[in-house]
Amino acid sequence: MIQTMDVHEDQDLDGLPNVPSSRYRNSDVHDANIEDGNPANWIGKDFDDQDDGIERKWAECNYCLHLLAADPNRNGTTSINKHFNGCKLNPDNIPKEVDDKQQKLSFTKAPNGEGHVYTWKHDDTMIQLALLGLFTIGELPFKFIENKAFIEFVNALNGRVKLPSRHKISRDVVSFYLMERQKLYKHLSNPKTTIHLTIDTWTSSCQKINYMVVTAHFITEDFVMHKRVVHFREVDTHKAEDMARELLI
């Protein structure tokens, strides 16, 4: 939106008078200009136009208050059109999709007090994987995805995130499990990886059934200790011979 004012050529621009202006409102001409690509349509859309016979005409952008020469006979409309398309405060020029790919700096603080700076950008795939990790590691019920408070929280963090339904996330968790299992097996099958196995057994008090779980313990290259359940099944007894046989199957 532009306000215009007319001044003499010898007048100091820093002291431009606040001349009232009337908006260009000829809708028929405005629509025709838009269809024909005529730069004058920007005058009708975001520039106020006034002609009272004074020698020079100036236009003031209502978004950034920038002054432009606006006499159509002497200056044309090129500068006005260029400013309209480039004004950073014009809502039509605020980037949308481009902003998703732009990297931003983020800062995290470790428990020991050390900080770490890294780049971040909006990534729907990474967001969905983090969401699956939240539900699996946090052991949240699938219906929590439709909780009103959780939806409001996610929208406050990032309004572009699209949350799946509870039925969709239940299917995604299965795919997430298979993907993580494949990654684990690939790591454990590396000849350089040393693995220690532990066995635990218990009896379900309600089912009266014996179970055995096998846990793999290993250290990664960054010297972090990990443990993962690699086997879980029903057994007949808790005897060492039976468990050894089940382990080798």
C-alpha positions as a Markdown table, in Angstrom:
| # | Residue | x | y | z |
|---|---|---|---|---|
| 1 | Met | 0.0 | 0.0 | 0.0 |
| 2 | Ile | 1.5 | 3.4 | -1.1 |
| 3 | Gln | 0.6 | 6.9 | -0.1 |
| 4 | Thr | 1.6 | 9.6 | -2.6 |
| 5 | Met | 2.5 | 13.2 | -2.2 |
| 6 | Asp | 3.4 | 15.9 | -4.7 |
| 7 | Val | 6.3 | 18.3 | -4.2 |
| 8 | His | 8.4 | 20.8 | -6.2 |
| 9 | Glu | 11.7 | 19.6 | -7.6 |
| 10 | Asp | 13.6 | 22.1 | -5.4 |
| 11 | Gln | 11.9 | 20.9 | -2.2 |
| 12 | Asp | 14.0 | 18.9 | 0.4 |
| 13 | Leu | 12.8 | 15.3 | 0.5 |
| 14 | Asp | 13.5 | 15.1 | 4.2 |
| 15 | Gly | 10.8 | 17.6 | 4.9 |
| 16 | Leu | 8.1 | 16.2 | 2.6 |
| 17 | Pro | 4.6 | 17.5 | 3.6 |
| 18 | Asn | 2.0 | 15.0 | 4.6 |
| 19 | Val | -0.4 | 15.5 | 1.7 |
| 20 | Pro | -3.7 | 13.6 | 1.9 |
| 21 | Ser | -4.2 | 11.1 | -0.8 |
| 22 | Ser | -7.0 | 9.3 | -2.5 |
| 23 | Arg | -6.7 | 5.6 | -3.4 |
| 24 | Tyr | -6.9 | 4.5 | -7.0 |
| 25 | Arg | -10.2 | 2.4 | -7.1 |
| 26 | Asn | -11.1 | 1.9 | -10.7 |
| 27 | Ser | -11.8 | -1.9 | -10.4 |
| 28 | Asp | -12.4 | -2.4 | -14.2 |
| 29 | Val | -9.1 | -0.9 | -15.1 |
| 30 | His | -7.4 | -2.6 | -12.2 |
| 31 | Asp | -8.6 | -6.1 | -13.3 |
| 32 | Ala | -7.6 | -5.4 | -16.9 |
| 33 | Asn | -4.2 | -4.4 | -15.9 |
| 34 | Ile | -3.7 | -7.5 | -13.9 |
| 35 | Glu | -4.7 | -9.7 | -16.8 |
| 36 | Asp | -2.5 | -7.8 | -19.2 |
| 37 | Gly | 0.5 | -7.8 | -16.9 |
| 38 | Asn | 0.5 | -4.0 | -16.9 |
| 39 | Pro | 2.7 | -2.6 | -14.1 |
| 40 | Ala | 0.1 | 0.0 | -13.4 |
| 41 | Asn | -1.9 | -2.7 | -11.6 |
| 42 | Trp | 0.5 | -2.4 | -8.7 |
| 43 | Ile | -0.4 | 1.3 | -8.4 |
| 44 | Gly | -4.1 | 0.3 | -8.1 |
| 45 | Lys | -3.3 | -2.5 | -5.6 |
| 46 | Asp | -0.8 | -1.0 | -3.2 |
| 47 | Phe | -0.2 | 2.6 | -4.2 |
| 48 | Asp | -2.3 | 5.7 | -3.5 |
| 49 | Asp | -2.5 | 8.0 | -6.4 |
| 50 | Gln | -3.1 | 11.8 | -6.4 |
| 51 | Asp | -2.6 | 14.4 | -9.1 |
| 52 | Asp | -3.1 | 18.0 | -8.1 |
| 53 | Gly | -1.0 | 19.6 | -10.8 |
| 54 | Ile | 2.2 | 20.1 | -8.7 |
| 55 | Glu | 5.4 | 19.4 | -10.6 |
| 56 | Arg | 6.7 | 16.2 | -8.9 |
| 57 | Lys | 4.8 | 13.3 | -7.5 |
| 58 | Trp | 6.2 | 10.9 | -4.8 |
| 59 | Ala | 4.8 | 7.7 | -3.4 |
| 60 | Glu | 5.3 | 6.3 | 0.1 |
| 61 | Cys | 5.1 | 2.6 | 0.6 |
| 62 | Asn | 2.6 | 1.8 | 3.4 |
| 63 | Tyr | 4.6 | -1.3 | 4.3 |
| 64 | Cys | 8.2 | 0.0 | 4.7 |
| 65 | Leu | 7.5 | 3.8 | 4.2 |
| 66 | His | 10.1 | 4.0 | 1.4 |
| 67 | Leu | 9.7 | 7.0 | -1.0 |
| 68 | Leu | 9.6 | 6.5 | -4.7 |
| 69 | Ala | 9.2 | 8.8 | -7.7 |
| 70 | Ala | 5.7 | 8.2 | -8.9 |
| 71 | Asp | 5.1 | 10.7 | -11.7 |
| 72 | Pro | 3.8 | 8.4 | -14.6 |
| 73 | Asn | 4.9 | 10.9 | -17.2 |
| 74 | Arg | 8.4 | 11.3 | -16.0 |
| 75 | Asn | 9.2 | 8.1 | -14.0 |
| 76 | Gly | 6.9 | 5.5 | -15.4 |
| 77 | Thr | 5.9 | 2.6 | -13.1 |
| 78 | Thr | 9.0 | 0.4 | -13.3 |
| 79 | Ser | 10.4 | 1.5 | -10.0 |
| 80 | Ile | 7.0 | 1.1 | -8.3 |
| 81 | Asn | 6.5 | -2.3 | -9.7 |
| 82 | Lys | 10.0 | -3.4 | -8.8 |
| 83 | His | 9.6 | -2.1 | -5.2 |
| 84 | Phe | 6.3 | -3.9 | -4.8 |
| 85 | Asn | 7.8 | -7.2 | -5.8 |
| 86 | Gly | 10.9 | -6.7 | -3.6 |
| 87 | Cys | 9.5 | -5.1 | -0.5 |
| 88 | Lys | 10.4 | -7.3 | 2.4 |
| 89 | Leu | 7.4 | -6.1 | 4.5 |
| 90 | Asn | 4.9 | -6.9 | 1.8 |
| 91 | Pro | 2.9 | -9.9 | 2.9 |
| 92 | Asp | 2.8 | -11.2 | -0.7 |
| 93 | Asn | 6.6 | -11.4 | -0.7 |
| 94 | Ile | 7.0 | -13.4 | 2.6 |
| 95 | Pro | 8.7 | -16.7 | 1.6 |
| 96 | Lys | 6.8 | -19.9 | 2.3 |
| 97 | Glu | 8.1 | -23.0 | 0.7 |
| 98 | Val | 11.6 | -21.5 | 0.4 |
| 99 | Asp | 11.8 | -21.1 | 4.2 |
| 100 | Asp | 11.3 | -24.8 | 4.6 |
| 101 | Lys | 14.7 | -25.5 | 2.9 |
| 102 | Gln | 16.6 | -22.7 | 4.6 |
| 103 | Gln | 19.0 | -23.8 | 7.2 |
| 104 | Lys | 19.0 | -22.2 | 10.7 |
| 105 | Leu | 21.4 | -22.2 | 13.6 |
| 106 | Ser | 20.3 | -24.1 | 16.7 |
| 107 | Phe | 22.0 | -24.5 | 20.1 |
| 108 | Thr | 21.9 | -27.4 | 22.5 |
| 109 | Lys | 23.4 | -27.7 | 26.0 |
| 110 | Ala | 24.8 | -31.0 | 27.2 |
| 111 | Pro | 24.4 | -32.2 | 30.9 |
| 112 | Asn | 28.0 | -31.3 | 31.5 |
| 113 | Gly | 27.4 | -27.7 | 30.6 |
| 114 | Glu | 29.0 | -27.7 | 27.2 |
| 115 | Gly | 27.2 | -26.2 | 24.3 |
| 116 | His | 26.9 | -27.3 | 20.7 |
| 117 | Val | 25.8 | -25.3 | 17.7 |
| 118 | Tyr | 24.4 | -27.0 | 14.6 |
| 119 | Thr | 22.4 | -26.2 | 11.6 |
| 120 | Trp | 18.7 | -27.0 | 11.4 |
| 121 | Lys | 16.1 | -26.9 | 8.7 |
| 122 | His | 12.4 | -28.1 | 8.4 |
| 123 | Asp | 12.4 | -31.7 | 7.3 |
| 124 | Asp | 9.1 | -33.6 | 7.4 |
| 125 | Thr | 10.8 | -37.0 | 7.2 |
| 126 | Met | 13.0 | -36.3 | 10.3 |
| 127 | Ile | 10.0 | -34.9 | 12.2 |
| 128 | Gln | 8.0 | -38.1 | 11.5 |
| 129 | Leu | 10.9 | -40.3 | 12.7 |
| 130 | Ala | 11.2 | -38.2 | 15.8 |
| 131 | Leu | 7.5 | -38.5 | 16.4 |
| 132 | Leu | 7.7 | -42.3 | 16.1 |
| 133 | Gly | 10.6 | -42.4 | 18.5 |
| 134 | Leu | 8.5 | -40.3 | 21.0 |
| 135 | Phe | 5.7 | -42.9 | 21.0 |
| 136 | Thr | 7.9 | -46.0 | 21.1 |
| 137 | Ile | 10.5 | -44.9 | 23.6 |
| 138 | Gly | 8.0 | -43.0 | 25.7 |
| 139 | Glu | 5.5 | -45.9 | 25.5 |
| 140 | Leu | 2.7 | -43.5 | 24.7 |
| 141 | Pro | -0.8 | -44.8 | 23.7 |
| 142 | Phe | -1.6 | -44.1 | 20.0 |
| 143 | Lys | -4.7 | -42.1 | 20.9 |
| 144 | Phe | -2.3 | -39.5 | 22.5 |
| 145 | Ile | -1.6 | -38.2 | 18.9 |
| 146 | Glu | -5.2 | -36.8 | 18.9 |
| 147 | Asn | -5.0 | -35.2 | 22.3 |
| 148 | Lys | -6.0 | -31.6 | 22.1 |
| 149 | Ala | -3.2 | -30.3 | 24.4 |
| 150 | Phe | -0.6 | -32.2 | 22.4 |
| 151 | Ile | -1.9 | -30.8 | 19.1 |
| 152 | Glu | -1.8 | -27.3 | 20.4 |
| 153 | Phe | 1.8 | -27.9 | 21.7 |
| 154 | Val | 3.0 | -29.1 | 18.3 |
| 155 | Asn | 1.3 | -26.2 | 16.5 |
| 156 | Ala | 3.0 | -23.7 | 18.9 |
| 157 | Leu | 6.4 | -25.3 | 18.1 |
| 158 | Asn | 5.9 | -25.4 | 14.3 |
| 159 | Gly | 2.7 | -24.7 | 12.5 |
| 160 | Arg | 3.8 | -26.6 | 9.4 |
| 161 | Val | 3.9 | -30.0 | 11.1 |
| 162 | Lys | 1.1 | -32.4 | 10.0 |
| 163 | Leu | 0.2 | -34.9 | 12.6 |
| 164 | Pro | -1.0 | -38.4 | 11.5 |
| 165 | Ser | -4.1 | -40.1 | 12.9 |
| 166 | Arg | -3.7 | -42.8 | 15.6 |
| 167 | His | -4.4 | -45.5 | 13.0 |
| 168 | Lys | -1.7 | -44.2 | 10.7 |
| 169 | Ile | 0.9 | -43.9 | 13.5 |
| 170 | Ser | 0.1 | -47.5 | 14.7 |
| 171 | Arg | 1.0 | -48.7 | 11.2 |
| 172 | Asp | 4.1 | -46.5 | 11.0 |
| 173 | Val | 5.4 | -47.9 | 14.3 |
| 174 | Val | 5.5 | -51.4 | 12.8 |
| 175 | Ser | 7.5 | -50.2 | 9.9 |
| 176 | Phe | 9.7 | -48.2 | 12.3 |
| 177 | Tyr | 10.4 | -51.4 | 14.3 |
| 178 | Leu | 11.3 | -53.4 | 11.2 |
| 179 | Met | 13.7 | -50.6 | 10.1 |
| 180 | Glu | 15.4 | -50.3 | 13.4 |
| 181 | Arg | 15.7 | -54.1 | 13.7 |
| 182 | Gln | 17.4 | -54.2 | 10.3 |
| 183 | Lys | 19.8 | -51.5 | 11.4 |
| 184 | Leu | 20.6 | -53.3 | 14.6 |
| 185 | Tyr | 21.2 | -56.7 | 12.9 |
| 186 | Lys | 23.5 | -54.9 | 10.4 |
| 187 | His | 25.6 | -53.4 | 13.2 |
| 188 | Leu | 25.7 | -56.6 | 15.2 |
| 189 | Ser | 26.8 | -58.7 | 12.1 |
| 190 | Asn | 29.9 | -56.5 | 11.8 |
| 191 | Pro | 32.9 | -58.8 | 12.6 |
| 192 | Lys | 34.5 | -55.9 | 14.5 |
| 193 | Thr | 31.5 | -55.7 | 16.9 |
| 194 | Thr | 31.9 | -57.5 | 20.2 |
| 195 | Ile | 28.6 | -58.7 | 21.7 |
| 196 | His | 27.8 | -60.0 | 25.2 |
| 197 | Leu | 24.5 | -61.9 | 25.7 |
| 198 | Thr | 22.5 | -62.1 | 28.9 |
| 199 | Ile | 19.5 | -64.2 | 29.5 |
| 200 | Asp | 16.6 | -63.5 | 31.8 |
| 201 | Thr | 13.5 | -65.7 | 32.5 |
| 202 | Trp | 10.3 | -65.2 | 34.4 |
| 203 | Thr | 6.8 | -66.6 | 34.8 |
| 204 | Ser | 3.7 | -64.6 | 34.0 |
| 205 | Ser | 1.6 | -64.6 | 37.1 |
| 206 | Cys | -1.7 | -64.3 | 35.2 |
| 207 | Gln | -0.9 | -66.6 | 32.3 |
| 208 | Lys | 1.3 | -69.1 | 34.2 |
| 209 | Ile | 3.7 | -69.2 | 31.2 |
| 210 | Asn | 7.5 | -69.2 | 31.3 |
| 211 | Tyr | 9.3 | -66.6 | 29.1 |
| 212 | Met | 12.9 | -66.0 | 28.2 |
| 213 | Val | 14.5 | -62.8 | 26.9 |
| 214 | Val | 17.9 | -62.5 | 25.4 |
| 215 | Thr | 19.6 | -59.1 | 25.6 |
| 216 | Ala | 22.7 | -58.1 | 23.6 |
| 217 | His | 25.2 | -55.7 | 25.2 |
| 218 | Phe | 27.8 | -53.9 | 23.0 |
| 219 | Ile | 29.9 | -50.7 | 22.9 |
| 220 | Thr | 29.8 | -48.5 | 19.8 |
| 221 | Glu | 32.8 | -46.7 | 18.3 |
| 222 | Asp | 32.1 | -43.6 | 20.4 |
| 223 | Phe | 32.4 | -45.7 | 23.5 |
| 224 | Val | 28.7 | -45.6 | 24.4 |
| 225 | Met | 27.3 | -48.8 | 26.1 |
| 226 | His | 24.1 | -50.1 | 24.5 |
| 227 | Lys | 21.7 | -53.0 | 25.2 |
| 228 | Arg | 19.0 | -54.3 | 22.9 |
| 229 | Val | 16.5 | -57.1 | 23.3 |
| 230 | Val | 17.3 | -59.5 | 20.4 |
| 231 | His | 15.2 | -62.5 | 21.3 |
| 232 | Phe | 12.0 | -63.1 | 23.3 |
| 233 | Arg | 10.0 | -66.3 | 23.4 |
| 234 | Glu | 8.1 | -68.8 | 25.5 |
| 235 | Val | 10.0 | -71.7 | 27.2 |
| 236 | Asp | 8.9 | -74.8 | 28.9 |
| 237 | Thr | 11.1 | -74.5 | 32.0 |
| 238 | His | 13.8 | -72.4 | 33.7 |
| 239 | Lys | 16.4 | -75.1 | 33.6 |
| 240 | Ala | 19.8 | -74.2 | 32.2 |
| 241 | Glu | 19.7 | -77.0 | 29.6 |
| 242 | Asp | 16.4 | -75.9 | 28.2 |
| 243 | Met | 17.4 | -72.3 | 28.0 |
| 244 | Ala | 20.7 | -73.2 | 26.3 |
| 245 | Arg | 18.8 | -75.2 | 23.7 |
| 246 | Glu | 16.3 | -72.4 | 23.1 |
| 247 | Leu | 19.2 | -69.9 | 22.7 |
| 248 | Leu | 20.9 | -72.0 | 20.0 |
| 249 | Ile | 17.7 | -72.5 | 18.0 |
